[in-house]
Amino acid sequence: GGQVKNKTEISNSDLIKESGYLPNFTITDTAEPLVLIYHTHTTESFEPYVREHYDNSFNYRTTDNTKNVVMVGDAIQAELEAQGIGVVHATDIHDYPSYNGSYGRSRETILPILQKYPSIKVVLDIHRDAISSEGCAYQPFAEIDGKEASQIMIISGCDDGTLGMPNYIDNFHFACTLQQQLETDYPGFTRPILFDYRHYNQDLTNGSLLIEIGSHGNTLQQSQYAGQLLGRSLGQLLNSMKR
């Protein structure tokens, strides 16, 4: 159901065993929100359309929420809510005017939300990647049901003993379960899970992940569609977990 890019000292054989465990949380049928979506790098944006030539003067950041990762978050939210999953979508800008300190600011945004809604089980920090070389902006996509969708990459942080995430493996269990659902529904949709020594505020719940939606070479249309597919599969997964 997918692959993992292991950049840690944990052996692949141990990770393969861990990848078989289910998420360490339960889902109840409730009107309270189950999912929190937010954006540490809120202004990350995409190509407006497919271009023949790479324009290195184009600014891949904008505060226009119809053209940045908030648009993707909206697509995820709509699909989840259509399946009866309650969502809080925090659209606060954390990386403008200053990029430095973005994770600290996003943490300040989501902590009160988690305190207000203890029902939240899944916390997704939605980003977009940046893949380029020698004047080329790459556009990872998969064709799904006749349409192009930006490929996604799940990032699950590991703790080397210095990051304050003693329960990091719980997030990894959720990452693998989600990727399996996504690849079952839409083969080729995901890039390998990145398992690395990263924090990314993933100490706050055992269902916290960072998800890269495509890259800066992907288009708005490809990325919005990716958000729809992600939300659809996540909704199916969470509903299947309900007791």
C-alpha positions, 0 to 999 in steps of 0.5 A: 500500500505504499513506500517509506523513505527511511532517513533515520537510524531505525532499521527498515525491518523494524519500520516494516513491522511498525507499518502494520499497526493501526492508528493509536486512536479511536473514532466515535460518531460525533457532531464535534470536529474530528479533523484540524487542518492548518497551514504553517506556510500558508502563502505557498502557491502553485502554477496558474496553468501548465506553461511551456517554459519555467518562469524563474521570476514567478513568485510561488507565494501569495496571500490570496487564499484561492491560489495558495494551500488554503485552497487545497485545505478548503477542498479537503474540508469540503470532502470530509464534511460531505461524509459527515466528518467535522472539520476546523480549518485554520486559515491564519497566515504564519509565514508572512511577512516573516518566514522565520518562526512560522512553526512557532506561530502555527503552534500558537494558532492550533493549541487553543483549537485543540484545547477547545475541541478535545474531540480532534483526532487528526491534525494535518499541516498542509503544504506544497513541496518545491522540486526543481533543478537546473531551471526546471520546476518539476510537476509530480502528478498522477492521472486519476479517473481521467484527471491529473492530480498533484502527487502527495507526500506524507511526512512523519517525524521521528525523534532522536531523543532531542525533539520532545516527541516520545510518541512519534511512532503513533503518527507513523502508524497513522501515516502508513494507514492513511497511505494504504487507504490512498493507494488502495483508492488511487494507485500512484497518488502518493510519493513515499512517506518521508520518515525523518528527524523532523518535529513539525508540531507533531508532538501535539496529537498521535494523529499529526502529519505534514502533507505536501500537496504536489510541488511549485510546478503543479497547477492550481487545478491539479492541486485542488483535485489532489485535495479532493481525493485526499479528503475523500479517502481520509473521510472513508478511513475515519468513517471505517474506524468509527465504533 
